[in-house]
Amino acid sequence: MAKITFHHPDGQSDILDVEPGTSLMRAAVTQGIAGIVGECGGQAMCATCHVYVREPYLDVLPPIGEDEDEMLDCTAAERDGTRSRLGCQIEMTTDLEDIEVDLPDSQV
């Protein structure tokens, strides 16, 4: 099972065990992680699952698609270069087993 660590702006963290193939956004929403809204249900249409991915996981992520890139320009919190990603577009794999992400101050 993969593990995701969500780091909140207040310094608290939540760690989830997640089945491979589950998106970061879906795992957060189904397990009640504050700070991930996921209004569009994972269609890369709302940017309410914006996260800042920590090193060294950036090099393992799939490239940003056109829709995700466009939505990242519309996030409530400032975009942070290549660290900003949509959680709905990050599917858990063995390469991401212990991924860590920072949550922005706001999603809406």
N, CA, C and O atoms as a GROMACS GRO file, in nm:
protein
  432
    1MET      N    1   0.084  -0.118   0.000
    1MET     CA    2   0.000   0.000   0.000
    1MET      C    3   0.088   0.124   0.000
    1MET      O    4   0.193   0.127   0.065
    2ALA      N    5   0.046   0.224  -0.073
    2ALA     CA    6   0.120   0.350  -0.080
    2ALA      C    7   0.082   0.439   0.038
    2ALA      O    8  -0.023   0.421   0.100
    3LYS      N    9   0.168   0.535   0.068
    3LYS     CA   10   0.145   0.627   0.178
    3LYS      C   11   0.156   0.770   0.124
    3LYS      O   12   0.247   0.802   0.049
    4ILE      N   13   0.060   0.854   0.164
    4ILE     CA   14   0.062   0.996   0.129
    4ILE      C   15   0.067   1.076   0.259
    4ILE      O   16  -0.011   1.051   0.351
    5THR      N   17   0.158   1.173   0.265
    5THR     CA   18   0.162   1.264   0.379
    5THR      C   19   0.117   1.401   0.331
    5THR      O   20   0.177   1.460   0.241
    6PHE      N   21   0.010   1.451   0.392
    6PHE     CA   22  -0.042   1.585   0.364
    6PHE      C   23   0.006   1.677   0.476
    6PHE      O   24  -0.028   1.656   0.592
    7HIS      N   25   0.083   1.779   0.441
    7HIS     CA   26   0.133   1.876   0.538
    7HIS      C   27   0.044   2.000   0.530
    7HIS      O   28   0.032   2.063   0.425
    8HIS      N   29  -0.019   2.034   0.641
    8HIS     CA   30  -0.111   2.147   0.648
    8HIS      C   31  -0.034   2.276   0.678
    8HIS      O   32   0.074   2.271   0.737
    9PRO      N   33  -0.090   2.391   0.638
    9PRO     CA   34  -0.022   2.519   0.664
    9PRO      C   35   0.006   2.546   0.811
    9PRO      O   36   0.098   2.622   0.843
   10ASP      N   37  -0.071   2.487   0.901
   10ASP     CA   38  -0.051   2.510   1.045
   10ASP      C   39   0.056   2.420   1.106
   10ASP      O   40   0.079   2.425   1.227
   11GLY      N   41   0.122   2.339   1.023
   11GLY     CA   42   0.228   2.252   1.072
   11GLY      C   43   0.184   2.110   1.103
   11GLY      O   44   0.268   2.022   1.122
   12GLN      N   45   0.053   2.086   1.108
   12GLN     CA   46   0.001   1.950   1.130
   12GLN      C   47   0.017   1.868   1.003
   12GLN      O   48   0.030   1.922   0.894
   13SER      N   49   0.015   1.736   1.019
   13SER     CA   50   0.024   1.646   0.903
   13SER      C   51  -0.076   1.533   0.919
   13SER      O   52  -0.109   1.492   1.031
   14ASP      N   53  -0.123   1.483   0.807
   14ASP     CA   54  -0.207   1.363   0.801
   14ASP      C   55  -0.137   1.264   0.710
   14ASP      O   56  -0.087   1.301   0.604
   15ILE      N   57  -0.134   1.137   0.752
   15ILE     CA   58  -0.073   1.032   0.671
   15ILE      C   59  -0.181   0.930   0.638
   15ILE      O   60  -0.250   0.879   0.727
   16LEU      N   61  -0.195   0.901   0.509
   16LEU     CA   62  -0.295   0.805   0.462
   16LEU      C   63  -0.228   0.686   0.396
   16LEU      O   64  -0.129   0.702   0.325
   17ASP      N   65  -0.284   0.567   0.418
   17ASP     CA   66  -0.247   0.449   0.341
   17ASP      C   67  -0.345   0.440   0.226
   17ASP      O   68  -0.466   0.447   0.246
   18VAL      N   69  -0.292   0.426   0.104
   18VAL     CA   70  -0.374   0.435  -0.017
   18VAL      C   71  -0.342   0.320  -0.111
   18VAL      O   72  -0.225   0.283  -0.130
   19GLU      N   73  -0.445   0.263  -0.169
   19GLU     CA   74  -0.429   0.158  -0.269
   19GLU      C   75  -0.369   0.218  -0.396
   19GLU      O   76  -0.407   0.328  -0.435
   20PRO      N   77  -0.276   0.148  -0.462
   20PRO     CA   78  -0.225   0.193  -0.592
   20PRO      C   79  -0.342   0.213  -0.690
   20PRO      O   80  -0.438   0.138  -0.690
   21GLY      N   81  -0.330   0.316  -0.772
   21GLY     CA   82  -0.434   0.348  -0.870
   21GLY      C   83  -0.532   0.452  -0.820
   21GLY      O   84  -0.611   0.504  -0.899
   22THR      N   85  -0.529   0.485  -0.691
   22THR     CA   86  -0.617   0.587  -0.633
   22THR      C   87  -0.552   0.724  -0.651
   22THR      O   88  -0.432   0.739  -0.630
   23SER      N   89  -0.632   0.822  -0.690
   23SER     CA   90  -0.574   0.957  -0.703
   23SER      C   91  -0.555   1.017  -0.564
   23SER      O   92  -0.625   0.983  -0.469
   24LEU      N   93  -0.460   1.106  -0.556
   24LEU     CA   94  -0.432   1.177  -0.432
   24LEU      C   95  -0.557   1.251  -0.385
   24LEU      O   96  -0.588   1.251  -0.266
   25MET      N   97  -0.628   1.314  -0.476
   25MET     CA   98  -0.750   1.387  -0.442
   25MET      C   99  -0.857   1.294  -0.388
   25MET      O  100  -0.918   1.323  -0.286
   26ARG      N  101  -0.880   1.182  -0.455
   26ARG     CA  102  -0.984   1.087  -0.413
   26ARG      C  103  -0.952   1.032  -0.273
   26ARG      O  104  -1.042   1.021  -0.190
   27ALA      N  105  -0.826   0.999  -0.248
   27ALA     CA  106  -0.787   0.949  -0.116
   27ALA      C  107  -0.816   1.054  -0.009
   27ALA      O  108  -0.869   1.021   0.097
   28ALA      N  109  -0.781   1.180  -0.036
   28ALA     CA  110  -0.801   1.287   0.061
   28ALA      C  111  -0.949   1.311   0.088
   28ALA      O  112  -0.989   1.325   0.204
   29VAL      N  113  -1.030   1.316  -0.016
   29VAL     CA  114  -1.172   1.343   0.000
   29VAL      C  115  -1.243   1.229   0.073
   29VAL      O  116  -1.322   1.253   0.164
   30THR      N  117  -1.215   1.106   0.035
   30THR     CA  118  -1.284   0.992   0.098
   30THR      C  119  -1.241   0.972   0.243
   30THR      O  120  -1.315   0.914   0.322
   31GLN      N  121  -1.122   1.020   0.278
   31GLN     CA  122  -1.076   1.003   0.416
   31GLN      C  123  -1.083   1.132   0.497
   31GLN      O  124  -1.028   1.140   0.607
   32GLY      N  125  -1.152   1.234   0.442
   32GLY     CA  126  -1.182   1.355   0.517
   32GLY      C  127  -1.065   1.446   0.548
   32GLY      O  128  -1.062   1.508   0.655
   33ILE      N  129  -0.969   1.455   0.458
   33ILE     CA  130  -0.855   1.544   0.480
   33ILE      C  131  -0.898   1.688   0.454
   33ILE      O  132  -0.938   1.724   0.343
   34ALA      N  133  -0.888   1.772   0.558
   34ALA     CA  134  -0.920   1.914   0.543
   34ALA      C  135  -0.818   1.978   0.451
   34ALA      O  136  -0.698   1.950   0.460
   35GLY      N  137  -0.866   2.064   0.362
   35GLY     CA  138  -0.775   2.134   0.272
   35GLY      C  139  -0.780   2.083   0.129
   35GLY      O  140  -0.722   2.145   0.039
   36ILE      N  141  -0.849   1.972   0.105
   36ILE     CA  142  -0.871   1.922  -0.030
   36ILE      C  143  -1.023   1.917  -0.050
   36ILE      O  144  -1.093   1.847   0.023
   37VAL      N  145  -1.073   1.991  -0.149
   37VAL     CA  146  -1.216   2.000  -0.172
   37VAL      C  147  -1.260   1.903  -0.282
   37VAL      O  148  -1.351   1.823  -0.261
   38GLY      N  149  -1.197   1.909  -0.397
   38GLY     CA  150  -1.231   1.819  -0.508
   38GLY      C  151  -1.371   1.841  -0.562
   38GLY      O  152  -1.443   1.744  -0.587
   39GLU      N  153  -1.409   1.966  -0.582
   39GLU     CA  154  -1.545   1.999  -0.627
   39GLU      C  155  -1.586   1.930  -0.757
   39GLU      O  156  -1.702   1.891  -0.770
   40CYS      N  157  -1.495   1.915  -0.851
   40CYS     CA  158  -1.532   1.860  -0.982
   40CYS      C  159  -1.523   1.707  -0.986
   40CYS      O  160  -1.552   1.646  -1.088
   41GLY      N  161  -1.484   1.647  -0.876
   41GLY     CA  162  -1.478   1.501  -0.870
   41GLY      C  163  -1.360   1.439  -0.943
   41GLY      O  164  -1.360   1.319  -0.967
   42GLY      N  165  -1.263   1.518  -0.977
   42GLY     CA  166  -1.142   1.463  -1.040
   42GLY      C  167  -1.133   1.483  -1.189
   42GLY      O  168  -1.061   1.409  -1.256
   43GLN      N  169  -1.203   1.581  -1.242
   43GLN     CA  170  -1.203   1.606  -1.386
   43GLN      C  171  -1.107   1.716  -1.429
   43GLN      O  172  -1.110   1.758  -1.545
   44ALA      N  173  -1.022   1.764  -1.339
   44ALA     CA  174  -0.927   1.873  -1.366
   44ALA      C  175  -1.000   1.998  -1.418
   44ALA      O  176  -0.956   2.062  -1.513
   45MET      N  177  -1.113   2.030  -1.351
   45MET     CA  178  -1.193   2.142  -1.395
   45MET      C  179  -1.219   2.246  -1.285
   45MET      O  180  -1.293   2.342  -1.308
   46CYS      N  181  -1.160   2.228  -1.167
   46CYS     CA  182  -1.193   2.324  -1.060
   46CYS      C  183  -1.072   2.373  -0.981
   46CYS      O  184  -1.080   2.479  -0.919
   47ALA      N  185  -0.964   2.301  -0.980
   47ALA     CA  186  -0.841   2.338  -0.908
   47ALA      C  187  -0.859   2.344  -0.756
   47ALA      O  188  -0.783   2.413  -0.688
   48THR      N  189  -0.959   2.272  -0.701
   48THR     CA  190  -0.978   2.271  -0.556
   48THR      C  191  -0.909   2.151  -0.490
   48THR      O  192  -0.940   2.114  -0.376
   49CYS      N  193  -0.815   2.092  -0.562
   49CYS     CA  194  -0.731   1.985  -0.506
   49CYS      C  195  -0.583   2.019  -0.529
   49CYS      O  196  -0.498   1.931  -0.539
   50HIS      N  197  -0.556   2.148  -0.537
   50HIS     CA  198  -0.421   2.200  -0.559
   50HIS      C  199  -0.330   2.159  -0.444
   50HIS      O  200  -0.365   2.175  -0.328
   51VAL      N  201  -0.213   2.106  -0.477
   51VAL     CA  202  -0.111   2.071  -0.377
   51VAL      C  203   0.025   2.116  -0.427
   51VAL      O  204   0.045   2.142  -0.545
   52TYR      N  205   0.119   2.125  -0.332
   52TYR     CA  206   0.258   2.154  -0.364
   52TYR      C  207   0.336   2.026  -0.335
   52TYR      O  208   0.352   1.986  -0.219
   53VAL      N  209   0.385   1.962  -0.439
   53VAL     CA  210   0.456   1.835  -0.425
   53VAL      C  211   0.599   1.862  -0.378
   53VAL      O  212   0.667   1.950  -0.431
   54ARG      N  213   0.643   1.785  -0.279
   54ARG     CA  214   0.779   1.799  -0.227
   54ARG      C  215   0.877   1.716  -0.310
   54ARG      O  216   0.840   1.618  -0.375
   55GLU      N  217   1.003   1.758  -0.306
   55GLU     CA  218   1.111   1.679  -0.364
   55GLU      C  219   1.120   1.549  -0.285
   55GLU      O  220   1.086   1.553  -0.167
   56PRO      N  221   1.160   1.440  -0.337
   56PRO     CA  222   1.211   1.413  -0.472
   56PRO      C  223   1.103   1.361  -0.567
   56PRO      O  224   1.135   1.307  -0.673
   57TYR      N  225   0.977   1.378  -0.531
   57TYR     CA  226   0.867   1.317  -0.608
   57TYR      C  227   0.837   1.389  -0.738
   57TYR      O  228   0.770   1.333  -0.825
   58LEU      N  229   0.884   1.512  -0.752
   58LEU     CA  230   0.856   1.588  -0.874
   58LEU      C  231   0.906   1.517  -0.999
   58LEU      O  232   0.839   1.519  -1.102
   59ASP      N  233   1.021   1.454  -0.989
   59ASP     CA  234   1.079   1.388  -1.106
   59ASP      C  235   1.007   1.259  -1.143
   59ASP      O  236   1.027   1.206  -1.252
   60VAL      N  237   0.923   1.208  -1.054
   60VAL     CA  238   0.853   1.081  -1.078
   60VAL      C  239   0.713   1.103  -1.134
   60VAL      O  240   0.655   1.012  -1.194
   61LEU      N  241   0.659   1.222  -1.115
   61LEU     CA  242   0.523   1.251  -1.161
   61LEU      C  243   0.512   1.252  -1.312
   61LEU      O  244   0.609   1.285  -1.381
   62PRO      N  245   0.396   1.216  -1.364
   62PRO     CA  246   0.376   1.231  -1.509
   62PRO      C  247   0.377   1.379  -1.546
   62PRO      O  248   0.350   1.464  -1.460
   63PRO      N  249   0.407   1.411  -1.670
   63PRO     CA  250   0.408   1.552  -1.711
   63PRO      C  251   0.270   1.616  -1.693
   63PRO      O  252   0.167   1.548  -1.697
   64ILE      N  253   0.270   1.746  -1.672
   64ILE     CA  254   0.144   1.820  -1.660
   64ILE      C  255   0.077   1.826  -1.796
   64ILE      O  256   0.138   1.865  -1.896
   65GLY      N  257  -0.050   1.787  -1.799
   65GLY     CA  258  -0.129   1.796  -1.921
   65GLY      C  259  -0.179   1.937  -1.943
   65GLY      O  260  -0.172   2.022  -1.853
   66GLU      N  261  -0.230   1.963  -2.060
   66GLU     CA  262  -0.278   2.096  -2.096
   66GLU      C  263  -0.391   2.144  -2.004
   66GLU      O  264  -0.390   2.259  -1.961
   67ASP      N  265  -0.487   2.056  -1.974
   67ASP     CA  266  -0.599   2.094  -1.887
   67ASP      C  267  -0.551   2.126  -1.746
   67ASP      O  268  -0.593   2.225  -1.686
   68GLU      N  269  -0.462   2.042  -1.693
   68GLU     CA  270  -0.410   2.066  -1.559
   68GLU      C  271  -0.331   2.196  -1.554
   68GLU      O  272  -0.346   2.275  -1.461
   69ASP      N  273  -0.248   2.220  -1.654
   69ASP     CA  274  -0.169   2.342  -1.660
   69ASP      C  275  -0.259   2.466  -1.660
   69ASP      O  276  -0.231   2.564  -1.591
   70GLU      N  277  -0.365   2.460  -1.736
   70GLU     CA  278  -0.459   2.572  -1.744
   70GLU      C  279  -0.528   2.595  -1.609
   70GLU      O  280  -0.543   2.709  -1.565
   71MET      N  281  -0.570   2.487  -1.544
   71MET     CA  282  -0.637   2.501  -1.415
   71MET      C  283  -0.543   2.551  -1.306
   71MET      O  284  -0.586   2.622  -1.215
   72LEU      N  285  -0.416   2.516  -1.313
   72LEU     CA  286  -0.320   2.563  -1.214
   72LEU      C  287  -0.301   2.714  -1.220
   72LEU      O  288  -0.254   2.775  -1.124
   73ASP      N  289  -0.337   2.774  -1.333
   73ASP     CA  290  -0.332   2.920  -1.344
   73ASP      C  291  -0.452   2.986  -1.275
   73ASP      O  292  -0.458   3.108  -1.262
   74CYS      N  293  -0.549   2.903  -1.230
   74CYS     CA  294  -0.673   2.954  -1.169
   74CYS      C  295  -0.688   2.915  -1.023
   74CYS      O  296  -0.798   2.924  -0.968
   75THR      N  297  -0.582   2.873  -0.958
   75THR     CA  298  -0.592   2.828  -0.820
   75THR      C  299  -0.613   2.945  -0.724
   75THR      O  300  -0.573   3.058  -0.753
   76ALA      N  301  -0.676   2.918  -0.610
   76ALA     CA  302  -0.699   3.022  -0.509
   76ALA      C  303  -0.567   3.065  -0.446
   76ALA      O  304  -0.547   3.183  -0.418
   77ALA      N  305  -0.478   2.970  -0.425
   77ALA     CA  306  -0.345   2.999  -0.371
   77ALA      C  307  -0.246   3.011  -0.486
   77ALA      O  308  -0.266   2.952  -0.592
   78GLU      N  309  -0.143   3.085  -0.465
   78GLU     CA  310  -0.044   3.110  -0.570
   78GLU      C  311   0.019   2.981  -0.623
   78GLU      O  312   0.052   2.890  -0.546
   79ARG      N  313   0.035   2.974  -0.752
   79ARG     CA  314   0.103   2.862  -0.816
   79ARG      C  315   0.252   2.869  -0.784
   79ARG      O  316   0.312   2.977  -0.783
   80ASP      N  317   0.311   2.754  -0.758
   80ASP     CA  318   0.452   2.747  -0.720
   80ASP      C  319   0.530   2.663  -0.822
   80ASP      O  320   0.562   2.547  -0.798
   81GLY      N  321   0.558   2.724  -0.935
   81GLY     CA  322   0.638   2.659  -1.038
   81GLY      C  323   0.599   2.515  -1.064
   81GLY      O  324   0.481   2.485  -1.082
   82THR      N  325   0.698   2.426  -1.065
   82THR     CA  326   0.671   2.285  -1.093
   82THR      C  327   0.617   2.210  -0.972
   82THR      O  328   0.573   2.096  -0.986
   83ARG      N  329   0.620   2.270  -0.852
   83ARG     CA  330   0.568   2.205  -0.732
   83ARG      C  331   0.415   2.198  -0.733
   83ARG      O  332   0.358   2.106  -0.674
   84SER      N  333   0.349   2.292  -0.798
   84SER     CA  334   0.203   2.295  -0.800
   84SER      C  335   0.148   2.189  -0.893
   84SER      O  336   0.186   2.180  -1.010
   85ARG      N  337   0.059   2.109  -0.839
   85ARG     CA  338  -0.009   2.006  -0.918
   85ARG      C  339  -0.152   1.993  -0.867
   85ARG      O  340  -0.184   2.036  -0.756
   86LEU      N  341  -0.237   1.933  -0.948
   86LEU     CA  342  -0.373   1.900  -0.905
   86LEU      C  343  -0.371   1.757  -0.852
   86LEU      O  344  -0.325   1.665  -0.919
   87GLY      N  345  -0.422   1.739  -0.732
   87GLY     CA  346  -0.423   1.607  -0.670
   87GLY      C  347  -0.503   1.504  -0.748
   87GLY      O  348  -0.475   1.385  -0.740
   88CYS      N  349  -0.601   1.550  -0.825
   88CYS     CA  350  -0.681   1.456  -0.905
   88CYS      C  351  -0.601   1.397  -1.021
   88CYS      O  352  -0.641   1.297  -1.080
   89GLN      N  353  -0.490   1.459  -1.054
   89GLN     CA  354  -0.409   1.412  -1.166
   89GLN      C  355  -0.287   1.331  -1.120
   89GLN      O  356  -0.205   1.290  -1.202
   90ILE      N  357  -0.276   1.309  -0.990
   90ILE     CA  358  -0.166   1.229  -0.936
   90ILE      C  359  -0.223   1.096  -0.889
   90ILE      O  360  -0.289   1.088  -0.786
   91GLU      N  361  -0.197   0.993  -0.966
   91GLU     CA  362  -0.244   0.859  -0.933
   91GLU      C  363  -0.132   0.785  -0.861
   91GLU      O  364  -0.017   0.784  -0.906
   92MET      N  365  -0.166   0.722  -0.751
   92MET     CA  366  -0.066   0.654  -0.670
   92MET      C  367  -0.008   0.532  -0.743
   92MET      O  368  -0.081   0.449  -0.796
   93THR      N  369   0.124   0.526  -0.744
   93THR     CA  370   0.198   0.415  -0.804
   93THR      C  371   0.309   0.374  -0.708
   93THR      O  372   0.330   0.439  -0.605
   94THR      N  373   0.379   0.268  -0.739
   94THR     CA  374   0.490   0.225  -0.653
   94THR      C  375   0.601   0.329  -0.649
   94THR      O  376   0.674   0.338  -0.550
   95ASP      N  377   0.615   0.409  -0.755
   95ASP     CA  378   0.716   0.515  -0.758
   95ASP      C  379   0.684   0.629  -0.661
   95ASP      O  380   0.772   0.706  -0.622
   96LEU      N  381   0.557   0.639  -0.623
   96LEU     CA  382   0.513   0.748  -0.535
   96LEU      C  383   0.473   0.697  -0.397
   96LEU      O  384   0.396   0.763  -0.327
   97GLU      N  385   0.525   0.583  -0.356
   97GLU     CA  386   0.480   0.515  -0.235
   97GLU      C  387   0.477   0.601  -0.110
   97GLU      O  388   0.389   0.582  -0.026
   98ASP      N  389   0.566   0.693  -0.094
   98ASP     CA  390   0.572   0.776   0.027
   98ASP      C  391   0.567   0.924  -0.006
   98ASP      O  392   0.637   1.004   0.056
   99ILE      N  393   0.485   0.961  -0.104
   99ILE     CA  394   0.480   1.100  -0.149
   99ILE      C  395   0.437   1.193  -0.037
   99ILE      O  396   0.355   1.158   0.048
  100GLU      N  397   0.495   1.312  -0.037
  100GLU     CA  398   0.461   1.417   0.059
  100GLU      C  399   0.421   1.542  -0.018
  100GLU      O  400   0.487   1.582  -0.114
  101VAL      N  401   0.311   1.603   0.026
  101VAL     CA  402   0.263   1.725  -0.037
  101VAL      C  403   0.227   1.828   0.070
  101VAL      O  404   0.186   1.793   0.180
  102ASP      N  405   0.243   1.954   0.034
  102ASP     CA  406   0.201   2.065   0.118
  102ASP      C  407   0.069   2.116   0.066
  102ASP      O  408   0.049   2.127  -0.055
  103LEU      N  409  -0.022   2.147   0.158
  103LEU     CA  410  -0.152   2.201   0.120
  103LEU      C  411  -0.146   2.353   0.123
  103LEU      O  412  -0.082   2.411   0.211
  104PRO      N  413  -0.212   2.418   0.027
  104PRO     CA  414  -0.215   2.565   0.028
  104PRO      C  415  -0.306   2.617   0.139
  104PRO      O  416  -0.384   2.541   0.198
  105ASP      N  417  -0.297   2.746   0.166
  105ASP     CA  418  -0.380   2.809   0.268
  105ASP      C  419  -0.529   2.802   0.233
  105ASP      O  420  -0.614   2.795   0.322
  106SER      N  421  -0.560   2.804   0.104
  106SER     CA  422  -0.699   2.806   0.060
  106SER      C  423  -0.715   2.734  -0.073
  106SER      O  424  -0.624   2.733  -0.155
  107GLN      N  425  -0.832   2.673  -0.094
  107GLN     CA  426  -0.863   2.608  -0.222
  107GLN      C  427  -0.972   2.685  -0.296
  107GLN      O  428  -0.986   2.670  -0.418
  108VAL      N  429  -1.048   2.765  -0.226
  108VAL     CA  430  -1.158   2.840  -0.290
  108VAL      C  431  -1.154   2.986  -0.251
  108VAL      O  432  -1.238   3.063  -0.296
   0.00000   0.00000   0.00000
